[in-house]
Amino acid sequence: MIFFLATPLLILSALPQTIKLVKTKSSKDISLATYLMTLGGVLLIFIRAIQVGDMPIIFGNGGSLLFVTINTILIFKYRPKK
């Protein structure tokens, strides 16, 4: 039961940042290191879930992986030019 509450929160937790990145076209104040570590962690959990065939974790982390990947790409795209 708790999974059905946690999964949408986990998947949608990156959405506000995605919206802000697209609207402002700036990633000046966002930590790239945080997003890269989050991306790595979510990816490893996703791979393990595939290995053991845990569909709820595959679904939850797959959605999170999508948004975290999009945000990481946008952070690179909108980084201030040096």
BELCOR-V122784 format. One record per residue. N is the residue number from 1. RES is the residue in one small letter. OMEGA is omega in radians with two decimals (999 if undefined). Layout:
# BELCOR-V122784
N_RES_OMEGA ; N_RES_OMEGA
This chain:
# BELCOR-V122784
1_m_-3.09 ; 2_i_3.11 ; 3_f_-3.11 ; 4_f_3.03 ; 5_l_-3.05 ; 6_a_-3.05 ; 7_t_3.11 ; 8_p_3.10 ; 9_l_3.13 ; 10_l_-3.11 ; 11_i_-3.04 ; 12_l_-3.08 ; 13_s_-3.13 ; 14_a_-3.08 ; 15_l_3.12 ; 16_p_3.12 ; 17_q_3.10 ; 18_t_3.14 ; 19_i_-3.13 ; 20_k_3.12 ; 21_l_-3.12 ; 22_v_-3.12 ; 23_k_-3.04 ; 24_t_-3.08 ; 25_k_3.14 ; 26_s_3.04 ; 27_s_-3.06 ; 28_k_-3.03 ; 29_d_-3.12 ; 30_i_-3.13 ; 31_s_3.08 ; 32_l_-3.13 ; 33_a_3.12 ; 34_t_-3.13 ; 35_y_3.12 ; 36_l_3.10 ; 37_m_3.09 ; 38_t_3.11 ; 39_l_3.12 ; 40_g_-3.14 ; 41_g_3.14 ; 42_v_3.12 ; 43_l_3.13 ; 44_l_3.09 ; 45_i_3.12 ; 46_f_3.12 ; 47_i_3.13 ; 48_r_3.13 ; 49_a_3.08 ; 50_i_-3.14 ; 51_q_-3.10 ; 52_v_3.10 ; 53_g_-3.13 ; 54_d_-3.04 ; 55_m_3.12 ; 56_p_3.13 ; 57_i_3.08 ; 58_i_-3.14 ; 59_f_-3.10 ; 60_g_-3.12 ; 61_n_3.07 ; 62_g_3.09 ; 63_g_3.11 ; 64_s_3.14 ; 65_l_3.12 ; 66_l_-3.09 ; 67_f_3.13 ; 68_v_3.09 ; 69_t_3.11 ; 70_i_-3.13 ; 71_n_3.13 ; 72_t_3.09 ; 73_i_3.14 ; 74_l_3.10 ; 75_i_3.08 ; 76_f_-3.09 ; 77_k_-3.04 ; 78_y_3.09 ; 79_r_3.10 ; 80_p_3.09 ; 81_k_-3.13 ; 82_k_999
